[in-house]
Amino acid sequence: MIQNDKSQFLNQVKSSFLSGTLIRITLSKSRDKTTDLKNIYVRPVKIKSELHLNFLYRYPNKDETKNYLLDEALSSFDKYLGADFLEANLFTSEKDYILLFNKKRKARLLSKPPSSTSIPDIHHNKQKQRLIKAENNPYLKSLGITGSDDQVLKSGQKKFKQINKYIEIIESLLKQYALPKTPKIVDMGSGKGYLTFALYDHLNQNHGMNAQITGIELRPQLVEFCNNLASEAAYQGLNFMAMDIMDYPSSEMDMLIALHACDIATDIAIAKGIKSNAEIIIVAPCCHKQVRKSMSPKDTFGKMLKHGILLERQAELLTDSIRSLLMEASGYRTKVFEFISTEHTPKNMMIVGMKGKKKPSAFETVTELKNEFGIEYHYLERLLNL
């Protein structure tokens, strides 16, 4: 009787697998005291055009996965069911099956209408849906990211991922704070324009906007390159200017961006955004010299930060913490998070500010931090006349 119910369950696993109606299988109520294995989750996957069953073994502190062909998978089920696990659930698009074992290992097979009729994607390596496509993007070719066949070059893989990660961040911000149909955006320190072109592409192609984006870059040769590329791509609302960001006039803008602006250049960009009443400010700081030079931590902090490398890292945290607080004091809601993986660059902190209400207590916190760490001033304070 036990074997019959168990065999029926295994037969249902086999038939649903072969018919393409299998959605997933779960094994639970672990009875094995010799291992930490808690659950097994199984789903069909296609690997190199051959159908397998993917087993996810769940432990308290880790997961392990293995892929089996059907006969191997059935052998594993036969070994676990009624011994290590007392419950198994088979979900198919036609019916759900539940196999239960009591303390005496007597089995009972139940069935009910399907909880879902949707068959999941069985491809093992799913193609990530990227907001910026490699195909038919002329600027990606000119920037050396894709080849003549529109495929991402090996040398361009990291940059392509970075571009899409950046656009994903922008997209999440737009869901929280909508820009006007013709947004005015300034990118300070635009460099070769990788991210500037991608942003223009995304806003215009994916959102149907008529974005007006200006890239500010100190090096004339890069500005000339980017303007030529914008012209070739027929990006009429995208232009680049050769100037120091300090000289850029404060005027109305919807979004201010400054990625990897060195030391006080980040402060200059933030101040420009605040004075221009930007709705969104996005910065990824690079270098933190100004605060580091003026730091003289007191008491316990002084002992803790006696080593130069620790003092330097603390200076970075303080610099960006105070930037965030000063933005809050100026009427912005802020978020500080990792922009990209450290495998691409160790300078991967991003600060985002979105227009909100002024928070006077934030400035009080800045004063406390300066006193604790012996900081005379933060450059952004002076720019904002605080």
C-alpha positions as CSV (number, residue, x, y, z in Angstrom):
1,M,0.0,0.0,0.0
2,I,2.8,2.4,0.9
3,Q,4.7,1.5,-2.2
4,N,1.5,1.9,-4.4
5,D,0.8,5.5,-3.2
6,K,4.5,6.4,-3.5
7,S,4.7,4.7,-7.0
8,Q,1.6,6.6,-8.1
9,F,3.2,9.9,-7.1
10,L,6.4,9.0,-8.9
11,N,4.4,8.1,-12.0
12,Q,2.7,11.4,-11.9
13,V,6.1,13.2,-11.7
14,K,7.2,11.2,-14.7
15,S,4.1,11.7,-16.8
16,S,3.9,15.5,-16.1
17,F,7.6,15.9,-16.9
18,L,7.3,14.1,-20.2
19,S,4.0,15.9,-21.1
20,G,5.4,19.4,-20.3
21,T,2.8,20.1,-17.6
22,L,5.2,20.0,-14.6
23,I,5.6,23.3,-12.8
24,R,7.5,22.5,-9.7
25,I,8.0,19.9,-6.8
26,T,8.7,20.6,-3.2
27,L,9.8,18.2,-0.5
28,S,9.3,19.3,3.1
29,K,8.9,18.1,6.7
30,S,12.5,16.8,7.0
31,R,13.0,13.9,9.4
32,D,16.7,13.3,8.9
33,K,18.5,14.3,12.1
34,T,22.0,13.6,10.6
35,T,21.9,16.6,8.2
36,D,20.7,20.2,8.2
37,L,18.9,19.7,4.9
38,K,15.5,21.4,5.4
39,N,13.8,21.4,2.0
40,I,14.3,20.4,-1.6
41,Y,12.8,22.5,-4.4
42,V,12.6,21.0,-7.9
43,R,11.8,22.6,-11.3
44,P,12.3,21.5,-14.9
45,V,15.1,23.2,-16.8
46,K,16.4,22.9,-20.4
47,I,20.2,22.6,-20.6
48,K,21.8,22.3,-24.1
49,S,18.4,21.4,-25.6
50,E,17.9,18.5,-23.1
51,L,15.3,18.5,-20.3
52,H,16.5,18.1,-16.7
53,L,15.2,18.5,-13.2
54,N,16.9,21.1,-11.2
55,F,17.2,20.2,-7.5
56,L,17.7,23.1,-5.0
57,Y,18.9,21.7,-1.7
58,R,18.1,24.2,1.1
59,Y,20.2,24.3,4.2
60,P,20.0,26.9,7.1
61,N,23.0,28.9,5.8
62,K,23.4,27.9,2.2
63,D,21.7,26.5,-0.9
64,E,23.1,23.8,-3.3
65,T,21.9,22.9,-6.7
66,K,22.2,19.9,-9.0
67,N,20.7,19.0,-12.3
68,Y,19.5,15.4,-13.0
69,L,18.0,13.6,-16.0
70,L,14.6,12.0,-15.3
71,D,15.7,8.6,-14.2
72,E,18.3,10.1,-11.8
73,A,15.7,12.4,-10.4
74,L,13.2,9.6,-9.9
75,S,15.8,7.6,-8.0
76,S,16.5,10.6,-5.8
77,F,12.8,11.1,-5.0
78,D,12.5,7.4,-4.3
79,K,15.4,7.7,-1.8
80,Y,14.0,10.8,0.0
81,L,10.3,10.2,0.1
82,G,9.1,8.6,3.3
83,A,12.6,8.5,4.7
84,D,14.1,12.0,4.9
85,F,10.9,13.9,4.0
86,L,7.3,13.2,5.1
87,E,5.6,15.5,2.6
88,A,5.9,16.1,-1.2
89,N,3.9,18.5,-3.4
90,L,3.7,18.1,-7.1
91,F,2.4,21.1,-9.0
92,T,1.3,20.7,-12.6
93,S,-0.8,22.8,-14.9
94,E,-3.6,20.1,-14.8
95,K,-3.7,19.1,-11.1
96,D,-1.8,19.3,-7.8
97,Y,-0.7,16.2,-5.9
98,I,0.2,15.9,-2.2
99,L,2.0,12.8,-0.9
100,L,1.9,12.6,3.0
101,F,3.6,10.1,5.3
102,N,2.6,9.5,8.9
103,K,4.9,8.5,11.8
104,K,4.7,4.9,10.7
105,R,5.7,6.0,7.1
106,K,2.3,5.0,5.8
107,A,1.6,7.1,2.7
108,R,-1.5,8.9,1.5
109,L,-1.8,10.5,-1.9
110,L,-4.2,13.4,-2.4
111,S,-5.0,15.6,-5.4
112,K,-6.8,18.9,-6.0
113,P,-7.4,21.4,-8.8
114,P,-4.2,23.1,-10.0
115,S,-3.1,26.2,-8.0
116,S,-1.6,27.5,-11.2
117,T,-1.8,26.7,-14.9
118,S,1.1,28.9,-16.0
119,I,4.2,26.9,-17.2
120,P,7.4,28.7,-16.2
121,D,10.4,29.4,-18.6
122,I,12.5,26.2,-18.5
123,H,15.6,27.7,-20.0
124,H,18.5,27.3,-17.6
125,N,20.2,30.5,-18.7
126,K,17.5,33.1,-19.0
127,Q,18.3,36.2,-21.1
128,K,18.3,39.2,-18.9
129,Q,15.9,41.8,-20.2
130,R,18.0,45.0,-20.4
131,L,16.6,48.5,-20.7
132,I,19.4,49.5,-23.1
133,K,19.6,47.1,-26.1
134,A,22.7,46.2,-27.9
135,E,21.0,46.1,-31.3
136,N,20.7,49.2,-33.5
137,N,22.4,51.5,-31.1
138,P,25.0,53.5,-33.1
139,Y,26.5,55.1,-30.0
140,L,27.4,51.7,-28.5
141,K,29.4,50.9,-31.6
142,S,31.2,54.2,-31.6
143,L,32.0,53.8,-28.0
144,G,33.6,50.4,-28.6
145,I,30.9,48.4,-26.7
146,T,29.4,46.5,-29.6
147,G,30.8,45.3,-32.9
148,S,29.5,45.6,-36.4
149,D,27.2,42.6,-35.8
150,D,25.5,44.5,-32.8
151,Q,26.9,41.9,-30.3
152,V,28.5,43.2,-27.1
153,L,32.3,42.8,-27.4
154,K,34.2,40.9,-24.8
155,S,36.0,44.1,-23.9
156,G,32.7,46.0,-23.6
157,Q,30.9,43.5,-21.3
158,K,31.6,45.3,-18.0
159,K,30.8,48.8,-19.4
160,F,27.5,47.4,-21.0
161,K,26.5,46.0,-17.6
162,Q,27.4,49.2,-15.8
163,I,25.3,51.2,-18.3
164,N,22.3,49.0,-17.7
165,K,22.7,49.1,-14.0
166,Y,22.8,52.9,-14.1
167,I,19.6,53.0,-16.2
168,E,17.9,50.6,-13.8
169,I,18.6,53.0,-11.0
170,I,17.2,55.9,-13.1
171,E,14.2,53.8,-13.9
172,S,13.5,53.1,-10.2
173,L,13.8,56.8,-9.4
174,L,11.3,57.7,-12.2
175,K,8.7,55.4,-10.7
176,Q,9.0,57.5,-7.5
177,Y,9.3,60.9,-9.0
178,A,8.0,61.6,-12.6
179,L,9.9,64.0,-14.8
180,P,8.1,66.3,-17.2
181,K,7.8,65.3,-20.9
182,T,10.7,67.7,-21.8
183,P,13.1,67.3,-18.8
184,K,16.2,69.5,-18.6
185,I,19.1,67.4,-17.3
186,V,22.7,68.4,-16.7
187,D,25.5,65.7,-16.5
188,M,28.5,67.3,-14.8
189,G,31.8,65.5,-15.6
190,S,30.3,63.5,-18.5
191,G,33.6,62.2,-19.8
192,K,33.3,60.1,-22.9
193,G,29.6,60.1,-22.5
194,Y,28.8,56.4,-22.0
195,L,26.1,57.0,-19.4
196,T,25.0,60.3,-20.9
197,F,24.1,58.7,-24.2
198,A,22.4,55.8,-22.5
199,L,20.2,58.1,-20.4
200,Y,19.2,60.1,-23.5
201,D,18.4,56.9,-25.3
202,H,16.3,55.5,-22.4
203,L,14.3,58.6,-21.8
204,N,13.5,59.2,-25.4
205,Q,13.1,55.7,-26.7
206,N,11.6,53.9,-23.7
207,H,9.6,56.8,-22.2
208,G,8.8,58.9,-25.2
209,M,10.2,62.0,-23.7
210,N,11.9,64.9,-25.4
211,A,14.8,65.1,-23.1
212,Q,17.2,68.0,-23.2
213,I,20.5,66.8,-21.8
214,T,23.7,68.8,-21.5
215,G,27.0,67.1,-20.7
216,I,29.7,69.3,-19.0
217,E,33.2,68.1,-19.5
218,L,36.5,69.9,-19.0
219,R,38.4,68.2,-21.9
220,P,37.7,69.8,-25.3
221,Q,38.7,66.7,-27.3
222,L,36.0,64.6,-25.5
223,V,33.4,67.3,-25.9
224,E,34.1,67.4,-29.7
225,F,33.9,63.6,-29.9
226,C,30.6,63.4,-28.0
227,N,29.0,66.2,-30.0
228,N,30.0,64.5,-33.3
229,L,28.6,61.3,-32.0
230,A,25.3,62.9,-30.9
231,S,25.0,64.5,-34.4
232,E,25.6,61.1,-36.1
233,A,23.0,59.4,-33.9
234,A,20.5,62.3,-34.6
235,Y,20.2,63.0,-30.9
236,Q,19.0,66.6,-31.3
237,G,18.4,67.2,-27.6
238,L,21.9,66.1,-26.5
239,N,24.8,68.4,-26.5
240,F,28.2,68.7,-24.7
241,M,30.0,71.8,-23.4
242,A,33.7,72.2,-22.6
243,M,33.9,74.0,-19.2
244,D,34.7,73.7,-15.5
245,I,31.5,72.8,-13.7
246,M,32.1,75.7,-11.3
247,D,31.5,78.0,-14.3
248,Y,28.2,76.4,-15.3
249,P,25.5,78.9,-14.5
250,S,22.8,77.9,-11.9
251,S,19.6,77.7,-13.8
252,E,16.4,75.7,-13.7
253,M,16.9,72.0,-14.2
254,D,15.0,68.8,-13.5
255,M,17.9,66.5,-12.8
256,L,21.5,67.0,-11.9
257,I,24.0,64.1,-12.4
258,A,27.7,64.0,-11.4
259,L,29.4,60.6,-11.5
260,H,32.9,60.2,-10.2
261,A,33.5,63.9,-9.8
262,C,36.8,64.2,-7.8
263,D,36.8,65.5,-4.2
264,I,35.1,68.9,-3.9
265,A,33.8,68.7,-7.5
266,T,31.1,66.5,-6.1
267,D,30.2,69.3,-3.6
268,I,30.2,71.8,-6.4
269,A,27.8,69.7,-8.4
270,I,25.4,69.1,-5.5
271,A,25.4,72.8,-4.7
272,K,24.6,73.6,-8.4
273,G,21.7,71.2,-8.3
274,I,20.3,72.6,-5.1
275,K,20.6,76.2,-6.2
276,S,19.0,75.3,-9.6
277,N,16.1,73.7,-7.8
278,A,16.7,70.3,-9.4
279,E,14.0,67.7,-8.6
280,I,16.5,64.9,-8.6
281,I,20.2,65.0,-7.8
282,I,22.4,61.9,-8.4
283,V,26.1,61.8,-7.5
284,A,28.7,59.1,-7.2
285,P,31.6,60.7,-5.3
286,C,35.2,60.0,-6.0
287,C,38.2,61.0,-3.7
288,H,37.6,62.6,-0.3
289,K,40.6,64.8,0.3
290,Q,39.0,67.9,1.8
291,V,37.6,66.4,5.0
292,R,40.5,64.0,5.4
293,K,43.0,66.9,5.6
294,S,41.1,68.8,8.3
295,M,40.1,65.8,10.5
296,S,41.4,65.7,14.1
297,P,39.3,63.0,15.9
298,K,38.9,63.3,19.6
299,D,39.3,60.9,22.5
300,T,38.3,57.3,21.6
301,F,37.9,58.1,17.9
302,G,41.5,59.4,17.8
303,K,42.8,56.1,19.2
304,M,40.6,54.1,16.9
305,L,41.7,56.0,13.8
306,K,45.5,56.2,14.5
307,H,46.3,54.2,11.4
308,G,46.2,56.1,8.2
309,I,44.1,53.7,6.2
310,L,41.4,53.7,8.8
311,L,41.4,57.5,9.1
312,E,41.1,57.7,5.3
313,R,38.1,55.3,5.2
314,Q,36.4,57.1,8.0
315,A,37.0,60.4,6.1
316,E,35.2,58.9,3.1
317,L,32.2,57.9,5.3
318,L,32.0,61.2,7.0
319,T,32.3,63.2,3.8
320,D,29.4,61.4,2.2
321,S,27.3,61.2,5.3
322,I,27.6,65.0,5.7
323,R,26.8,65.5,2.1
324,S,23.6,63.5,2.5
325,L,22.7,65.4,5.7
326,L,23.3,68.8,4.1
327,M,21.0,67.8,1.2
328,E,18.3,66.8,3.7
329,A,18.8,70.2,5.5
330,S,18.3,71.8,2.0
331,G,15.0,70.0,1.3
332,Y,15.9,66.6,-0.3
333,R,15.0,63.1,0.7
334,T,18.2,61.1,0.3
335,K,19.4,57.5,-0.3
336,V,22.9,56.2,-0.2
337,F,23.7,52.9,-1.7
338,E,26.2,50.8,-3.8
339,F,26.1,51.8,-7.4
340,I,28.0,48.9,-9.0
341,S,30.0,46.0,-7.8
342,T,33.5,46.6,-6.5
343,E,34.9,44.4,-9.2
344,H,34.3,47.4,-11.6
345,T,35.5,50.2,-9.3
346,P,36.1,50.6,-5.5
347,K,34.5,54.1,-5.8
348,N,31.0,52.7,-6.0
349,M,28.9,54.8,-3.6
350,M,25.9,56.7,-4.9
351,I,24.0,59.5,-3.2
352,V,20.5,60.3,-4.6
353,G,18.4,63.2,-3.5
354,M,14.8,63.8,-4.4
355,K,12.9,67.0,-3.7
356,G,11.1,67.0,-0.4
357,K,10.9,69.1,2.8
358,K,13.7,70.7,4.6
359,K,15.0,68.8,7.7
360,P,16.6,71.3,10.2
361,S,17.7,68.5,12.5
362,A,20.0,67.2,9.8
363,F,22.1,70.3,10.1
364,E,22.3,69.8,13.8
365,T,23.7,66.3,13.2
366,V,26.3,67.7,10.9
367,T,27.5,70.0,13.7
368,E,27.7,67.1,16.1
369,L,29.8,65.0,13.6
370,K,32.2,67.9,13.0
371,N,32.7,68.3,16.7
372,E,33.2,64.6,17.3
373,F,35.8,64.2,14.5
374,G,37.4,67.6,14.8
375,I,36.4,68.7,11.3
376,E,36.6,72.5,10.8
377,Y,34.2,72.6,7.9
378,H,32.7,70.7,5.0
379,Y,33.1,72.4,1.6
380,L,29.5,71.9,0.7
381,E,28.5,74.0,3.7
382,R,30.3,77.0,2.4
383,L,28.9,76.5,-1.1
384,L,25.4,76.5,0.4
385,N,26.2,79.4,2.8
386,L,25.1,77.3,5.8
